[in-house]
Amino acid sequence: MKRKLFIAPLQRSSGQFAEAEKIYKDVLNIQVRTLGRDHPDTALSLYDLAEIYQAQKRYGDAISFYRQALDTNRKSLGPSHPYTFDTLYSLTCVLNLNGEHESAFRALRELVDAGFSDAQRLETDEELKSLRSDPRFEAILADLQKRNAGQKSN
């Protein structure tokens, strides 16, 4: 299994998505059987599959796998763990790319309310560009910046 985990990212980065997808699915099946659905390593495999689907613009599939990974990360690592943040952030991006702007805003609000603090990432990420012209984005960003400023002064 370890060998497969080294090969799959190389295949993904070289555009061999079908091969990488097969490896990640095989690994996921093994992890579910041996570690269980709620293990952080299982969440990582779900996340890897979501990334493959997102790279192929298979946004519906990506959303499904990001949501499964997010659920697993919340259960196994908690709502404020960096992996949970990263998964929710990726879900926000793919929801936006899929044209699900209302859901993207809900996910973005949830992300910031949970403690995500990287305002610059929100301001520069191309996958969130279409949200920036909406006043809700500015409100969420202002809340984040206000919280960050309060943490620096403490």
C-alpha positions, 0 to 999 in steps of 0.5 A, a space after each residue: 500500500 505504501 508504494 501505491 501512495 508514493 505513485 498516486 501523487 506522481 500520476 496525479 501531478 502528471 495528469 494521469 488521473 484515471 490511474 491515480 484515481 484507481 490507486 486512491 480508491 484501492 487505498 481508500 477501500 483498504 483503509 475503510 476495512 482496516 482503520 474504519 470510516 472515521 480515521 484521519 487517514 481515511 479522510 486523507 484518501 477521501 480528500 485526495 480523491 476530491 482533489 483528483 475530481 476537482 482537477 478534472 472539473 468533476 465538481 459534483 464528485 469533488 464536492 461529495 468526497 470533500 464533504 465525506 472527508 470533512 465529516 471524517 475530519 470533524 469526527 476524528 480531529 475536531 472542528 478547528 484542526 488544520 486538516 479540517 480547515 483545509 478540507 472546508 476551505 477546499 470544499 468552499 472553493 469547489 462549491 464556488 467553482 461549481 456555481 453553488 455560490 450560496 453554499 460556498 458563502 455558508 461554507 466560508 462563513 463556517 470556516 471563518 467562524 471556526 477560527 480560520 485566520 488566513 485573510 490573505 489566502 481568501 483575498 488572493 485565491 483565484 478559486 474564490 475570485 467570483 465571490 469577492 464582488 459580493 458584499 457578503 465576502 467583504 463582511 466575512 473578510 472584515 470579521 476575520 480581519 477584526 478577529 485577527 487584529 484583536 488576537 494580535 493586540 492581546 
